[in-house]
Amino acid sequence: MFRGFFWGYLKNRGWKESWIWLTQAGLFVIGHIYYINKAPLSFWIIVPLSGLVLGFLVWRTRTIATSMVAHGLINSVADLSSNYTV
């Protein structure tokens, strides 16, 4: 949810959307800091890329709903692949 409020707040403050996109991705990474020791590959590669992709969805669609659905799908696929591999 912070992505929607944060984006609008910074845009109203005069920030360029490209900087908002990068900043929200950085905050997304910080929000997933608990992965740094548990799953370092996820923390250093998957989480930053996900933050950029999810932010891009918000940027292009102008709604947080697409980002929320995509985040849920990413989490579901990750959970299934990590817990139910043969």
C-alpha positions as CSV (number, residue, x, y, z in Angstrom):
1,M,0.0,0.0,0.0
2,F,2.9,2.4,0.7
3,R,3.7,2.4,-3.0
4,G,0.4,4.1,-3.9
5,F,0.5,6.7,-1.1
6,F,4.3,7.3,-1.4
7,W,4.1,7.8,-5.2
8,G,1.4,10.4,-5.0
9,Y,3.0,12.2,-2.2
10,L,6.4,12.5,-4.0
11,K,4.7,13.4,-7.2
12,N,2.9,16.3,-5.5
13,R,6.2,17.4,-4.1
14,G,7.6,17.8,-7.6
15,W,9.7,14.6,-7.9
16,K,10.3,13.1,-11.4
17,E,8.5,9.8,-11.7
18,S,11.7,8.0,-12.7
19,W,13.2,9.0,-9.3
20,I,10.1,8.0,-7.5
21,W,10.2,4.6,-9.3
22,L,13.8,4.0,-8.2
23,T,13.2,5.3,-4.7
24,Q,10.1,3.0,-4.1
25,A,12.1,0.1,-5.4
26,G,14.9,0.9,-2.9
27,L,12.3,1.0,-0.1
28,F,10.9,-2.3,-1.3
29,V,14.3,-3.8,-0.9
30,I,14.7,-2.4,2.6
31,G,11.3,-3.7,3.5
32,H,12.6,-7.2,2.6
33,I,15.8,-6.9,4.5
34,Y,15.0,-10.1,6.5
35,Y,15.9,-12.1,3.4
36,I,19.6,-11.0,3.5
37,N,20.8,-14.0,5.5
38,K,17.8,-16.3,4.9
39,A,17.9,-16.1,1.1
40,P,20.7,-13.9,-0.1
41,L,20.1,-14.7,-3.8
42,S,16.5,-13.5,-3.4
43,F,17.6,-10.4,-1.5
44,W,20.2,-9.2,-4.0
45,I,18.5,-10.2,-7.2
46,I,14.9,-11.2,-7.0
47,V,13.7,-8.6,-4.6
48,P,15.3,-5.6,-6.4
49,L,14.0,-6.7,-9.7
50,S,10.5,-7.3,-8.2
51,G,10.5,-3.8,-6.7
52,L,11.4,-2.3,-10.1
53,V,8.7,-4.4,-11.9
54,L,6.0,-3.7,-9.4
55,G,6.8,0.0,-9.4
56,F,6.7,0.0,-13.2
57,L,3.3,-1.6,-13.1
58,V,2.1,1.2,-10.8
59,W,3.7,3.9,-13.0
60,R,2.2,2.6,-16.2
61,T,-1.2,1.6,-15.1
62,R,-1.7,4.5,-12.6
63,T,-3.2,2.0,-10.1
64,I,-1.8,0.1,-7.2
65,A,-4.2,-2.8,-7.9
66,T,-2.0,-4.3,-10.7
67,S,1.0,-4.2,-8.4
68,M,-0.8,-5.9,-5.6
69,V,-2.1,-8.7,-7.8
70,A,1.4,-9.2,-9.3
71,H,3.0,-9.2,-5.8
72,G,0.5,-11.9,-4.7
73,L,1.3,-14.0,-7.8
74,I,5.0,-13.6,-7.4
75,N,4.7,-14.7,-3.7
76,S,2.5,-17.6,-4.6
77,V,4.8,-18.9,-7.3
78,A,7.8,-18.5,-5.0
79,D,6.0,-20.4,-2.2
80,L,4.9,-23.2,-4.5
81,S,8.3,-23.6,-6.1
82,S,10.2,-23.6,-2.7
83,N,7.8,-25.8,-0.8
84,Y,6.5,-28.3,-3.4
85,T,9.5,-29.2,-5.6
86,V,9.9,-32.8,-6.5
